[in-house]
């Protein structure tokens, strides 16, 4: 197992899956652009924050859709009962 794979596994253990999934690309970009450690850390954290925000929006949309569907089904049951 490579050092990058080991590091990605550690990020997964911390539940930083977005960092873990994109670690090889981000490290390659950091090396190519000669980023400082601070800039690399900032990019990794920004990647995790953006990924979590996207997941949160997707989950909220599913919840809203489900809630709307359940409300519609309830309204139908009430209208059929009357």
C-alpha positions in Angstrom: 0.0 0.0 0.0 1.4 3.4 -1.0 1.9 6.3 1.4 -1.0 8.1 -0.4 -3.3 5.2 0.1 -2.4 5.0 3.8 -3.0 8.7 4.2 -6.3 8.4 2.3 -7.3 5.6 4.7 -6.6 7.8 7.7 -8.8 10.6 6.2 -11.6 8.1 5.8 -11.2 7.0 9.4 -11.8 10.7 10.3 -14.8 10.7 8.0 -13.1 13.1 5.5 -14.2 11.1 2.5 -14.0 13.9 0.0 -10.4 14.6 0.9 -9.6 10.8 0.8 -11.3 10.4 -2.6 -9.5 13.3 -4.3 -6.1 13.1 -2.4 -4.0 11.9 -5.3 -5.2 14.6 -7.7 -4.9 17.4 -5.1 -1.4 16.3 -4.1 -0.3 16.2 -7.8 -1.7 19.7 -8.3 0.0 20.9 -5.2 3.3 19.5 -6.4 2.9 20.9 -9.9 2.0 24.4 -8.6 4.5 24.3 -5.8 1.9 25.1 -3.1 3.0 25.7 0.4 1.8 23.4 3.2 -0.7 26.0 4.3 -2.1 26.3 0.8 -2.4 22.5 0.5 -4.1 22.3 3.8 -6.5 25.1 2.8 -7.4 23.3 -0.5 -8.0 20.0 1.2 -10.3 21.5 3.8 -12.1 23.6 1.2 -12.6 20.4 -0.8 -14.2 18.6 2.2 -16.4 21.6 3.0 -17.7 21.8 -0.6 -18.3 18.1 -0.8 -20.2 18.1 2.5 -22.3 21.1 1.4 -23.2 19.3 -1.9 -24.2 16.2 0.0 -26.2 18.3 2.5 -28.1 19.9 -0.4 -28.8 16.6 -2.0 -30.0 15.1 1.2 -32.3 18.1 1.9 -33.8 17.8 -1.6 -34.5 14.1 -1.0 -36.1 14.9 2.4 -38.2 17.7 0.9 -39.3 15.5 -2.0 -40.3 12.7 0.4 -42.1 15.0 2.8 -44.0 16.6 -0.2 -44.9 13.1 -1.5 -46.2 12.0 2.0 -48.3 15.2 2.3 -49.8 14.6 -1.1 -50.6 11.0 -0.2 -52.2 12.1 3.0 -54.3 14.7 1.2 -55.5 12.1 -1.3 -56.5 9.7 1.5 -58.5 12.5 3.2 -60.2 13.5 0.0 -61.2 9.8 -0.7 -62.5 9.4 2.8 -64.8 12.4 2.5 
